[in-house]
């Protein structure tokens, strides 16, 4: 199995070096670059093209700016935000900019490693406590805005809508398969189709749309 080529960018040297040391000891992870600010992150992404880059939101130059710039300069680099900022707006800004995952500092090492493998396989991830907050926020009515003129989910089949709402309820592909008596591989195909039809990049973004349009 190929190693995950990982870069770590954080303006706190002790944290940055600690994370790099811990993750670099994993047999399937190789640390290829370290940086302390947005400029470093962009340079590393452009020159070294790691598989995944860990970024802090609050580093000099800004994590969101770095994420946007990297998505343009090196779109194959997958970006994982590892930060202390738990504000919903930060999470949404990072996801909109192109981040594949958002975790809080203090996450257990095993969870972080698992998330890196998820992201490497093409999936997205947001810490459950943050995802729950986003879903609650998006489901609240906004009286200053009129209801949507058209149903965002109109292009989905009934089965796709069923699976989408189960995703919004926090179920994994395996759990959805068990619930609907379908193979996990079949659920994966449905999820891919759902993301394409909704024109979103992650399960979380699809779940947010589902909550917004749930009757």
N, CA, C and O of each residue as an XYZ file, in Angstrom:
860
protein
N       0.839     -1.200      0.000
C       0.000      0.000      0.000
C       0.875      1.252      0.000
O       1.831      1.346      0.770
N       0.552      2.193     -0.850
C       1.320      3.428     -0.923
C       1.144      4.253      0.340
O       0.064      4.293      0.930
N       2.226      4.912      0.745
C       2.160      5.765      1.914
C       1.415      7.052      1.605
O       1.450      7.541      0.476
N       0.738      7.601      2.610
C       0.122      8.918      2.491
C       1.228      9.954      2.667
O       1.879     10.005      3.711
N       1.435     10.767      1.656
C       2.434     11.832      1.733
C       1.766     13.051      2.381
O       0.865     13.659      1.804
N       2.222     13.392      3.584
C       1.526     14.374      4.413
C       2.401     15.588      4.704
O       3.596     15.457      4.968
N       1.793     16.768      4.652
C       2.450     18.007      5.083
C       1.668     18.577      6.260
O       0.445     18.452      6.317
N       2.377     19.203      7.198
C       1.753     19.780      8.388
C       2.123     21.256      8.470
O       3.301     21.613      8.496
N       1.093     22.117      8.511
C       1.332     23.562      8.562
C       0.598     24.149      9.757
O      -0.632     24.146      9.808
N       1.366     24.651     10.719
C       0.817     25.238     11.937
C       1.859     26.194     12.488
O       3.055     25.910     12.425
N       1.420     27.328     13.029
C       2.387     28.339     13.478
C       2.936     28.072     14.878
O       3.769     28.840     15.361
N       2.496     27.013     15.536
C       3.041     26.660     16.844
C       4.044     25.520     16.660
O       3.641     24.383     16.415
N       5.340     25.807     16.774
C       6.367     24.803     16.471
C       6.223     23.511     17.254
O       6.368     22.428     16.688
N       5.940     23.607     18.549
C       5.857     22.392     19.363
C       4.707     21.509     18.898
O       4.854     20.292     18.793
N       3.551     22.133     18.617
C       2.403     21.358     18.143
C       2.698     20.753     16.780
O       2.448     19.570     16.547
N       3.236     21.581     15.874
C       3.533     21.130     14.511
C       4.495     19.944     14.518
O       4.259     18.931     13.860
N       5.574     20.087     15.269
C       6.584     19.032     15.298
C       6.078     17.783     16.019
O       6.440     16.659     15.670
N       5.226     18.002     17.042
C       4.663     16.862     17.750
C       3.746     16.039     16.859
O       3.824     14.811     16.830
N       2.878     16.733     16.134
C       1.964     16.048     15.216
C       2.751     15.318     14.136
O       2.460     14.167     13.809
N       3.756     16.004     13.585
C       4.560     15.386     12.532
C       5.286     14.143     13.047
O       5.384     13.138     12.344
N       5.793     14.220     14.277
C       6.512     13.081     14.851
C       5.587     11.888     15.075
O       5.939     10.749     14.769
N       4.399     12.165     15.613
C       3.453     11.081     15.896
C       2.966     10.432     14.607
O       2.982      9.209     14.474
N       2.533     11.257     13.660
C       1.990     10.710     12.414
C       3.088     10.092     11.558
O       2.861      9.098     10.869
N       4.278     10.684     11.604
C       5.378     10.150     10.817
C       5.851      8.788     11.280
O       6.534      8.083     10.537
N       5.495      8.406     12.505
C       5.874      7.083     13.013
C       4.944      5.985     12.506
O       5.220      4.797     12.674
N       3.832      6.398     11.881
C       2.919      5.417     11.305
C       3.552      4.814     10.045
O       4.147      5.542      9.250
N       3.432      3.501      9.854
C       4.103      2.859      8.713
C       3.576      3.291      7.347
O       4.273      3.161      6.341
N       2.347      3.805      7.313
C       1.774      4.174      6.015
C       1.622      5.683      5.842
O       0.854      6.133      4.992
N       2.353      6.471      6.646
C       2.327      7.926      6.518
C       3.759      8.438      6.434
O       4.617      8.052      7.228
N       4.003      9.308      5.467
C       5.320      9.920      5.286
C       5.182     11.440      5.360
O       4.412     12.027      4.600
N       5.912     12.077      6.258
C       5.891     13.536      6.364
C       6.816     14.115      5.293
O       8.014     13.833      5.287
N       6.266     14.917      4.394
C       7.059     15.452      3.280
C       7.288     16.953      3.386
O       8.078     17.502      2.619
N       6.617     17.638      4.318
C       6.799     19.074      4.421
C       6.213     19.635      5.699
O       5.201     19.146      6.200
N       6.866     20.678      6.228
C       6.392     21.382      7.413
C       6.391     22.875      7.117
O       7.273     23.376      6.418
N       5.387     23.594      7.655
C       5.309     25.032      7.458
C       4.618     25.702      8.618
O       4.056     25.043      9.493
N       4.665     27.043      8.616
C       4.108     27.785      9.745
C       3.093     28.837      9.351
O       2.502     29.465     10.229
N       2.863     29.058      8.052
C       1.930     30.098      7.634
C       1.330     29.768      6.271
O       1.686     28.772      5.641
N       0.409     30.626      5.830
C      -0.288     30.378      4.567
C       0.676     30.345      3.391
O       0.533     29.520      2.489
N       1.659     31.242      3.401
C       2.629     31.285      2.305
C       3.399     29.969      2.213
O       3.600     29.430      1.124
N       3.833     29.454      3.382
C       4.509     28.154      3.397
C       3.609     27.064      2.830
O       4.046     26.238      2.030
N       2.341     27.071      3.256
C       1.397     26.037      2.835
C       1.237     26.025      1.318
O       1.259     24.967      0.689
N       1.078     27.193      0.751
C       0.891     27.300     -0.701
C       2.143     26.827     -1.436
O       2.058     26.121     -2.441
N       3.306     27.226     -0.921
C       4.573     26.823     -1.550
C       4.754     25.313     -1.486
O       5.133     24.688     -2.476
N       4.484     24.721     -0.315
C       4.622     23.276     -0.152
C       3.676     22.538     -1.091
O       4.058     21.562     -1.737
N       2.435     23.016     -1.158
C       1.445     22.370     -2.027
C       1.876     22.419     -3.484
O       1.723     21.445     -4.220
N       2.411     23.548     -3.888
C       2.781     23.744     -5.290
C       4.036     22.964     -5.666
O       4.120     22.412     -6.763
N       5.013     22.917     -4.758
C       6.301     22.303     -5.091
C       6.390     20.821     -4.734
O       6.984     20.039     -5.475
N       5.805     20.435     -3.607
C       5.917     19.048     -3.147
C       4.686     18.209     -3.454
O       4.763     16.982     -3.505
N       3.543     18.875     -3.659
C       2.266     18.215     -3.977
C       2.019     17.005     -3.064
O       1.957     15.874     -3.547
N       1.876     17.232     -1.755
C       1.557     16.108     -0.853
C       0.167     15.560     -1.146
O      -0.647     16.224     -1.787
N      -0.097     14.367     -0.683
C      -1.449     13.812     -0.833
C      -2.435     14.602      0.033
O      -3.536     14.942     -0.401
N      -2.012     14.884      1.267
C      -2.863     15.569      2.236
C      -2.033     16.618      2.963
O      -0.846     16.421      3.223
N      -2.681     17.743      3.287
C      -2.021     18.764      4.092
C      -2.905     19.095      5.293
O      -4.099     19.357      5.147
N      -2.298     19.078      6.484
C      -2.977     19.522      7.693
C      -2.755     21.019      7.840
O      -1.617     21.485      7.788
N      -3.834     21.777      8.024
C      -3.745     23.231      8.124
C      -4.429     23.738      9.387
O      -5.443     23.192      9.820
N      -3.855     24.795      9.973
C      -4.503     25.483     11.084
C      -5.294     26.666     10.532
O      -4.813     27.360      9.636
N      -6.485     26.906     11.045
C      -7.309     28.023     10.569
C      -6.695     29.376     10.917
O      -6.799     30.330     10.147
N      -6.052     29.452     12.087
C      -5.621     30.750     12.620
C      -4.144     31.055     12.408
O      -3.608     31.950     13.062
N      -3.487     30.351     11.533
C      -2.076     30.620     11.282
C      -1.927     31.941     10.517
O      -2.886     32.392      9.891
N      -0.757     32.561     10.555
C      -0.536     33.803      9.808
C      -0.869     33.640      8.322
O      -0.438     32.684      7.677
N      -1.629     34.573      7.804
C      -2.067     34.481      6.415
C      -3.444     33.870      6.266
O      -4.119     34.089      5.260
N      -3.868     33.100      7.268
C      -5.230     32.569      7.279
C      -5.376     31.215      6.618
O      -4.909     31.003      5.499
N      -6.030     30.294      7.320
C      -6.259     28.963      6.787
C      -7.214     28.941      5.610
O      -7.036     28.159      4.676
N      -8.230     29.800      5.650
C      -9.195     29.831      4.543
C      -8.527     30.322      3.270
O      -8.731     29.762      2.193
N      -7.722     31.382      3.402
C      -7.004     31.894      2.227
C      -6.085     30.817      1.654
O      -6.042     30.605      0.442
N      -5.351     30.139      2.541
C      -4.440     29.084      2.084
C      -5.215     27.975      1.378
O      -4.785     27.469      0.342
N      -6.356     27.603      1.946
C      -7.175     26.549      1.348
C      -7.625     26.938     -0.055
O      -7.513     26.142     -0.987
N      -8.129     28.149     -0.206
C      -8.576     28.615     -1.520
C      -7.438     28.633     -2.520
O      -7.589     28.179     -3.654
N      -6.289     29.163     -2.097
C      -5.144     29.266     -2.999
C      -4.619     27.894     -3.405
O      -4.242     27.686     -4.558
N      -4.596     26.965     -2.464
C      -4.091     25.625     -2.763
C      -5.039     24.892     -3.705
O      -4.587     24.177     -4.599
N      -6.337     25.060     -3.518
C      -7.297     24.405     -4.411
C      -7.122     24.874     -5.846
O      -7.400     24.127     -6.784
N      -6.660     26.117     -6.021
C      -6.413     26.634     -7.366
C      -5.057     26.191     -7.901
O      -4.939     25.797     -9.062
N      -4.027     26.258     -7.044
C      -2.666     25.972     -7.492
C      -2.355     24.477     -7.554
O      -1.606     24.030     -8.422
N      -2.930     23.713     -6.637
C      -2.645     22.274     -6.570
C      -3.913     21.527     -6.182
O      -4.019     21.040     -5.056
N      -4.867     21.429     -7.086
C      -6.190     20.880     -6.748
C      -6.185     19.426     -6.310
O      -7.167     18.959     -5.732
N      -5.101     18.694     -6.570
C      -5.076     17.292     -6.148
C      -4.741     17.136     -4.666
O      -4.944     16.066     -4.093
N      -4.229     18.199     -4.044
C      -3.883     18.126     -2.626
C      -5.158     18.175     -1.789
O      -5.960     19.098     -1.926
N      -5.338     17.196     -0.938
C      -6.509     17.164     -0.065
C      -6.176     17.916      1.230
O      -5.093     17.751      1.792
N      -7.105     18.729      1.687
C      -6.843     19.629      2.807
C      -7.666     19.250      4.028
O      -8.887     19.111      3.954
N      -6.987     19.088      5.139
C      -7.631     18.753      6.413
C      -7.333     19.875      7.400
O      -6.172     20.158      7.696
N      -8.380     20.509      7.907
C      -8.220     21.571      8.891
C      -8.112     20.945     10.278
O      -9.000     20.207     10.706
N      -7.019     21.243     10.974
C      -6.812     20.785     12.352
C      -6.552     22.031     13.187
O      -5.463     22.602     13.132
N      -7.551     22.453     13.961
C      -7.508     23.781     14.570
C      -8.226     23.799     15.905
O      -8.867     22.822     16.293
N      -8.113     24.908     16.597
C      -8.840     25.091     17.845
C     -10.117     25.878     17.661
O     -10.849     26.094     18.628
N     -10.405     26.312     16.448
C     -11.571     27.160     16.165
C     -12.802     26.305     15.901
O     -12.857     25.571     14.914
N     -13.795     26.404     16.794
C     -15.000     25.595     16.642
C     -16.214     26.409     16.219
O     -17.343     25.926     16.295
N     -15.990     27.639     15.774
C     -17.088     28.491     15.327
C     -17.693     27.932     14.044
O     -16.972     27.559     13.118
N     -19.047     27.876     13.995
C     -19.724     27.326     12.822
C     -19.331     28.042     11.539
O     -19.196     27.411     10.490
N     -19.146     29.358     11.616
C     -18.790     30.111     10.420
C     -17.419     29.704      9.903
O     -17.206     29.631      8.693
N     -16.481     29.437     10.821
C     -15.160     28.970     10.412
C     -15.277     27.639      9.677
O     -14.650     27.427      8.639
N     -16.092     26.748     10.234
C     -16.252     25.430      9.623
C     -16.824     25.568      8.209
O     -16.310     24.971      7.263
N     -17.884     26.354      8.075
C     -18.508     26.537      6.769
C     -17.567     27.213      5.781
O     -17.498     26.822      4.615
N     -16.845     28.223      6.245
C     -15.896     28.922      5.364
C     -14.834     27.958      4.848
O     -14.472     27.989      3.672
N     -14.343     27.107      5.736
C     -13.310     26.152      5.338
C     -13.853     25.147      4.319
O     -13.182     24.834      3.336
N     -15.064     24.646      4.554
C     -15.650     23.672      3.635
C     -15.952     24.303      2.286
O     -15.732     23.692      1.240
N     -16.458     25.527      2.315
C     -16.737     26.221      1.059
C     -15.457     26.488      0.278
O     -15.463     26.483     -0.953
N     -14.354     26.723      1.000
C     -13.077     26.999      0.344
C     -12.480     25.739     -0.269
O     -11.597     25.826     -1.121
N     -12.953     24.570      0.156
C     -12.468     23.330     -0.436
C     -11.840     22.339      0.512
O     -11.272     21.343      0.063
N     -11.923     22.578      1.825
C     -11.368     21.633      2.792
C     -12.142     20.314      2.744
O     -13.358     20.302      2.554
N     -11.425     19.218      2.917
C     -12.050     17.902      2.892
C     -12.453     17.419      4.283
O     -13.308     16.545      4.416
N     -11.841     17.986      5.310
C     -12.161     17.568      6.674
C     -11.863     18.717      7.633
O     -11.038     19.586      7.351
N     -12.555     18.699      8.774
C     -12.386     19.745      9.788
C     -12.414     19.085     11.149
O     -13.430     18.522     11.557
N     -11.281     19.155     11.859
C     -11.176     18.560     13.187
C     -10.632     19.585     14.167
O      -9.967     20.549     13.788
N     -10.933     19.350     15.436
C     -10.443     20.227     16.492
C      -9.171     19.660     17.106
O      -9.023     18.447     17.251
N      -8.253     20.558     17.465
C      -7.062     20.132     18.191
C      -7.517     19.480     19.503
O      -8.461     19.944     20.141
N      -6.859     18.440     19.879
C      -7.292     17.660     21.023
C      -7.911     16.348     20.590
O      -8.216     15.491     21.418
N      -8.100     16.191     19.251
C      -8.622     14.933     18.720
C      -7.656     13.809     19.071
O      -6.442     14.010     19.111
N      -8.198     12.642     19.320
C      -7.362     11.483     19.620
C      -6.541     11.101     18.393
O      -7.004     11.239     17.261
N      -5.330     10.624     18.623
C      -4.433     10.272     17.521
C      -5.066      9.256     16.589
O      -4.959      9.387     15.369
N      -5.728      8.241     17.144
C      -6.322      7.198     16.305
C      -7.397      7.772     15.390
O      -7.497      7.384     14.226
N      -8.211      8.708     15.923
C      -9.253      9.315     15.093
C      -8.626     10.125     13.968
O      -9.085     10.068     12.827
N      -7.575     10.882     14.286
C      -6.911     11.683     13.260
C      -6.355     10.795     12.157
O      -6.501     11.109     10.976
N      -5.730      9.710     12.523
C      -5.180      8.787     11.528
C      -6.296      8.187     10.675
O      -6.165      8.071      9.457
N      -7.391      7.810     11.327
C      -8.527      7.257     10.585
C      -9.093      8.282      9.598
O      -9.458      7.934      8.475
N      -9.163      9.546     10.026
C      -9.683     10.593      9.151
C      -8.760     10.803      7.948
O      -9.230     11.006      6.829
N      -7.459     10.753      8.181
C      -6.516     10.887      7.068
C      -6.743      9.797      6.027
O      -6.674     10.060      4.826
N      -7.009      8.592      6.475
C      -7.269      7.495      5.536
C      -8.613      7.691      4.826
O      -8.741      7.382      3.641
N      -9.609      8.201      5.546
C     -10.890      8.495      4.913
C     -10.726      9.523      3.805
O     -11.227      9.348      2.694
N     -10.019     10.594      4.127
C      -9.805     11.669      3.154
C      -9.001     11.156      1.963
O      -9.297     11.489      0.816
N      -7.994     10.355      2.241
C      -7.175      9.802      1.161
C      -8.014      8.955      0.209
O      -7.734      8.891     -0.988
N      -9.048      8.305      0.753
C      -9.919      7.462     -0.074
C     -11.001      8.264     -0.789
O     -11.814      7.702     -1.522
N     -11.011      9.591     -0.571
C     -11.963     10.434     -1.288
C     -13.166     10.873     -0.483
O     -14.063     11.521     -1.024
N     -13.208     10.537      0.802
C     -14.341     10.917      1.633
C     -14.063     12.214      2.393
O     -12.926     12.685      2.438
N     -15.091     12.773      2.977
C     -14.973     13.995      3.770
C     -15.365     13.702      5.213
O     -16.025     12.704      5.502
N     -14.949     14.586      6.109
C     -15.226     14.341      7.530
C     -15.252     15.660      8.287
O     -14.438     16.551      8.045
N     -16.205     15.766      9.211
C     -16.252     16.881     10.156
C     -16.501     16.276     11.531
O     -17.344     15.391     11.675
N     -15.777     16.746     12.543
C     -15.972     16.236     13.898
C     -17.467     16.208     14.226
O     -18.157     17.199     13.986
N     -17.982     15.105     14.766
C     -19.423     14.972     15.005
C     -20.044     16.143     15.763
O     -21.145     16.576     15.423
N     -19.357     16.665     16.787
C     -19.929     17.776     17.554
C     -20.083     19.013     16.678
O     -21.044     19.764     16.845
N     -19.166     19.240     15.754
C     -19.267     20.385     14.853
C     -20.352     20.150     13.807
O     -21.123     21.056     13.489
N     -20.408     18.934     13.276
C     -21.426     18.619     12.272
C     -22.829     18.775     12.849
O     -23.731     19.282     12.181
N     -23.007     18.336     14.094
C     -24.323     18.465     14.732
C     -24.715     19.931     14.855
O     -25.869     20.290     14.621
N     -23.755     20.778     15.222
C     -24.045     22.202     15.336
C     -24.416     22.815     14.004
O     -25.323     23.644     13.929
N     -23.720     22.412     12.946
C     -24.025     22.931     11.612
C     -25.421     22.517     11.175
O     -26.173     23.322     10.625
N     -25.760     21.263     11.420
C     -27.077     20.767     11.011
C     -28.194     21.462     11.779
O     -29.246     21.765     11.216
N     -27.963     21.715     13.073
C     -28.976     22.431     13.853
C     -29.146     23.849     13.319
O     -30.262     24.355     13.197
N     -28.025     24.470     13.006
C     -28.088     25.848     12.528
C     -28.765     25.966     11.186
O     -29.543     26.891     10.955
N     -28.470     25.020     10.285
C     -29.024     25.118      8.938
C     -30.512     24.782      8.924
O     -31.242     25.206      8.028
N     -30.962     24.008      9.936
C     -32.371     23.606      9.960
C     -33.279     24.654     10.595
O     -34.502     24.542     10.511
N     -32.695     25.672     11.229
C     -33.512     26.721     11.816
C     -34.129     27.592     10.725
O     -33.446     27.922      9.755
N     -35.392     27.970     10.855
C     -36.005     28.821      9.842
C     -35.353     30.199      9.797
O     -34.956     30.746     10.825
N     -35.252     30.740      8.611
C     -34.696     32.081      8.435
C     -35.820     32.998      7.966
O     -36.076     33.092      6.765
N     -36.499     33.678      8.902
C     -37.676     34.474      8.541
C     -37.378     35.594      7.560
O     -38.276     36.045      6.849
N     -36.146     36.046      7.509
C     -35.824     37.150      6.606
C     -35.669     36.685      5.175
O     -35.576     37.509      4.266
N     -35.638     35.346      4.951
C     -35.459     34.824      3.617
C     -36.708     34.075      3.184
O     -37.285     33.340      3.986
N     -37.139     34.237      1.943
C     -38.306     33.501      1.448
C     -37.950     32.036      1.262
O     -36.781     31.707      1.063
N     -38.934     31.155      1.323
C     -38.666     29.734      1.100
C     -38.141     29.520     -0.312
O     -38.433     30.326     -1.195
N     -37.376     28.458     -0.556
C     -36.834     28.220     -1.893
C     -37.944     28.081     -2.915
O     -38.980     27.469     -2.653
N     -37.710     28.665     -4.099
C     -38.723     28.640     -5.153
C     -38.867     27.242     -5.723
O     -39.969     26.818     -6.069
N     -37.754     26.524     -5.821
C     -37.820     25.178     -6.374
C     -37.159     24.192     -5.420
O     -36.299     24.559     -4.619
N     -37.565     22.973     -5.517
C     -37.032     21.936     -4.648
C     -35.631     21.558     -5.109
O     -35.446     21.057     -6.219
N     -34.646     21.803     -4.248
C     -33.262     21.496     -4.584
C     -33.077     20.012     -4.856
O     -32.180     19.626     -5.606
N     -33.903     19.187     -4.263
C     -33.740     17.743     -4.372
C     -34.584     17.132     -5.482
O     -34.694     15.909     -5.578
N     -35.177     17.972     -6.319
C     -36.113     17.483     -7.328
C     -35.467     16.502     -8.300
O     -36.151     15.635     -8.844
N     -34.159     16.624     -8.528
C     -33.493     15.754     -9.493
C     -33.149     14.378     -8.968
O     -32.642     13.538     -9.713
N     -33.419     14.133     -7.688
C     -33.093     12.835     -7.098
C     -34.252     11.864     -7.213
O     -35.418     12.257     -7.176
N     -33.913     10.593     -7.352
C     -34.951      9.564     -7.315
C     -35.425      9.401     -5.875
O     -34.792      9.908     -4.949
N     -36.535      8.695     -5.689
C     -37.055      8.487     -4.343
C     -36.056      7.719     -3.482
O     -35.888      8.019     -2.300
N     -35.392      6.723     -4.082
C     -34.393      5.962     -3.338
C     -33.219      6.855     -2.948
O     -32.709      6.756     -1.832
N     -32.785      7.730     -3.863
C     -31.684      8.646     -3.565
C     -32.064      9.617     -2.451
O     -31.248      9.918     -1.580
N     -33.304     10.106     -2.479
C     -33.757     10.985     -1.403
C     -33.764     10.240     -0.068
O     -33.371     10.791      0.960
N     -34.208      9.001     -0.092
C     -34.242      8.185      1.134
C     -32.840      8.044      1.712
O     -32.636      8.198      2.917
N     -31.880      7.751      0.846
C     -30.495      7.589      1.297
C     -29.927      8.920      1.772
O     -29.203      8.970      2.766
N     -30.252      9.987      1.071
C     -29.759     11.312      1.457
C     -30.223     11.677      2.867
O     -29.432     12.179      3.665
N     -31.480     11.433      3.176
C     -31.988     11.784      4.504
C     -31.384     10.898      5.594
O     -31.253     11.323      6.741
N     -31.021      9.676      5.237
C     -30.330      8.817      6.203
C     -28.905      9.321      6.440
O     -28.387      9.231      7.553
N     -28.277      9.852      5.391
C     -26.962     10.495      5.554
C     -27.093     11.676      6.502
O     -26.262     11.868      7.389
N     -28.154     12.474      6.306
C     -28.389     13.641      7.155
C     -28.637     13.237      8.608
O     -28.394     14.022      9.526
N     -29.120     12.011      8.812
C     -29.347     11.509     10.170
C     -28.066     10.969     10.799
O     -28.065     10.517     11.944
N     -26.973     11.021     10.031
C     -25.676     10.626     10.572
C     -25.275      9.190     10.318
O     -24.301      8.710     10.898
N     -26.013      8.490      9.455
C     -25.684      7.085      9.191
C     -24.507      6.964      8.233
O     -24.344      7.780      7.326
N     -23.687      5.936      8.446
C     -22.606      5.604      7.527
C     -23.169      4.774      6.373
O     -24.319      4.336      6.423
N     -22.354      4.557      5.330
C     -22.801      3.724      4.209
C     -23.175      2.329      4.677
O     -24.164      1.755      4.221
N     -22.374      1.783      5.593
C     -22.660      0.447      6.100
C     -23.989      0.404      6.838
O     -24.775     -0.527      6.662
N     -24.239      1.417      7.666
C     -25.491      1.455      8.424
C     -26.688      1.649      7.501
O     -27.746      1.057      7.715
N     -26.518      2.478      6.474
C     -27.615      2.683      5.519
C     -27.912      1.380      4.784
O     -29.072      1.020      4.586
N     -26.847      0.672      4.376
C     -27.032     -0.607      3.697
C     -27.793     -1.602      4.549
O     -28.686     -2.296      4.062
N     -27.439     -1.670      5.825
C     -28.136     -2.582      6.733
C     -29.586     -2.168      6.911
O     -30.478     -3.014      6.981
N     -29.818     -0.864      6.984
C     -31.175     -0.344      7.184
C     -32.069     -0.628      5.977
O     -33.252     -0.932      6.127
N     -31.489     -0.524      4.781
C     -32.285     -0.687      3.552
C     -32.121     -2.075      2.930
O     -32.694     -2.359      1.878
N     -31.336     -2.938      3.582
C     -31.076     -4.278      3.068
C     -30.429     -4.235      1.683
O     -30.805     -4.977      0.776
N     -29.455     -3.351      1.551
C     -28.704     -3.221      0.309
C     -27.218     -3.371      0.617
O     -26.782     -3.114      1.739
N     -26.445     -3.788     -0.383
C     -25.001     -3.938     -0.203
C     -24.361     -2.564     -0.009
O     -24.814     -1.569     -0.576
N     -23.297     -2.525      0.805
C     -22.602     -1.251      1.041
C     -22.078     -0.679     -0.273
O     -22.084      0.537     -0.465
N     -21.624     -1.544     -1.180
C     -21.128     -1.092     -2.487
C     -22.229     -0.379     -3.265
O     -21.975      0.616     -3.944
N     -23.456     -0.894     -3.161
C     -24.600     -0.262     -3.833
C     -24.866      1.119     -3.241
O     -25.152      2.067     -3.973
N     -24.771      1.230     -1.919
C     -24.974      2.520     -1.260
C     -23.920      3.517     -1.726
O     -24.234      4.685     -1.957
N     -22.675      3.072     -1.867
C     -21.605      3.961     -2.334
C     -21.929      4.522     -3.711
O     -21.694      5.701     -3.974
N     -22.468      3.682     -4.590
C     -22.842      4.151     -5.931
C     -23.950      5.201     -5.837
O     -23.917      6.216     -6.533
N     -24.925      4.947     -4.974
C     -26.005      5.916     -4.781
C     -25.451      7.239     -4.256
O     -25.834      8.307     -4.735
N     -24.556      7.172     -3.278
C     -23.999      8.398     -2.690
C     -23.242      9.203     -3.735
O     -23.366     10.427     -3.790
N     -22.459      8.521     -4.562
C     -21.733      9.218     -5.630
C     -22.701      9.936     -6.561
O     -22.476     11.086     -6.938
N     -23.778      9.250     -6.929
C     -24.792      9.854     -7.803
C     -25.462     11.049     -7.138
O     -25.708     12.066     -7.786
N     -25.759     10.929     -5.839
C     -26.402     12.019     -5.092
C     -25.516     13.256     -5.074
O     -25.991     14.362     -5.330
N     -24.234     13.080     -4.772
C     -23.313     14.216     -4.713
C     -23.206     14.897     -6.071
O     -23.156     16.124     -6.156
N     -23.171     14.097     -7.129
C     -23.075     14.663     -8.480
C     -24.339     15.450     -8.834
O     -24.253     16.553     -9.375
N     -25.494     14.894     -8.533
C     -26.750     15.560     -8.872
C     -26.965     16.836     -8.068
O     -27.546     17.799     -8.570
N     -26.499     16.844     -6.821
C     -26.645     18.036     -5.972
C     -25.516     19.036     -6.190
O     -25.551     20.155     -5.678
N     -24.502     18.609     -6.969
C     -23.342     19.465     -7.256
C     -22.632     19.887     -5.980
O     -22.291     21.057     -5.807
N     -22.409     18.920     -5.081
C     -21.672     19.169     -3.845
C     -20.489     18.215     -3.785
O     -20.441     17.231     -4.522
N     -19.526     18.509     -2.899
C     -18.291     17.736     -2.858
C     -18.214     16.777     -1.680
O     -17.330     15.921     -1.645
N     -19.114     16.899     -0.723
C     -18.983     16.069      0.470
C     -20.339     15.633      1.000
O     -21.371     16.215      0.666
N     -20.319     14.597      1.831
C     -21.531     14.115      2.488
C     -22.125     15.185      3.389
O     -23.345     15.315      3.487
N     -21.257     15.952      4.050
C     -21.750     16.992      4.952
C     -22.545     18.040      4.188
O     -23.625     18.441      4.621
N     -22.013     18.485      3.048
C     -22.726     19.476      2.254
C     -24.070     18.931      1.776
O     -25.069     19.650      1.750
N     -24.083     17.660      1.401
C     -25.344     17.036      0.990
C     -26.313     16.967      2.164
O     -27.511     17.202      2.004
N     -25.783     16.639      3.355
C     -26.633     16.559      4.540
C     -27.231     17.916      4.886
O     -28.383     18.004      5.310
N     -26.448     18.968      4.703
C     -26.953     20.312      4.980
C     -28.112     20.652      4.040
O     -29.113     21.230      4.464
N     -27.971     20.293      2.769
C     -29.065     20.526      1.819
C     -30.289     19.708      2.199
O     -31.421     20.180      2.088
N     -30.057     18.486      2.646
C     -31.182     17.638      3.036
C     -31.944     18.246      4.191
O     -33.174     18.280      4.172
N     -31.228     18.729      5.203
C     -31.876     19.365      6.357
C     -32.641     20.597      5.933
O     -33.738     20.857      6.427
N     -32.066     21.356      5.022
C     -32.706     22.596      4.587
C     -33.987     22.326      3.820
O     -34.920     23.128      3.853
N     -34.032     21.185      3.123
C     -35.187     20.884      2.268
C     -36.083     19.795      2.847
O     -37.050     19.382      2.206
N     -35.773     19.334      4.037
C     -36.611     18.287      4.645
C     -37.978     18.852      4.974
O     -38.086     19.930      5.558
N     -38.999     18.144      4.609
C     -40.380     18.605      4.861
C     -40.816     18.192      6.258
O     -41.941     18.482      6.665
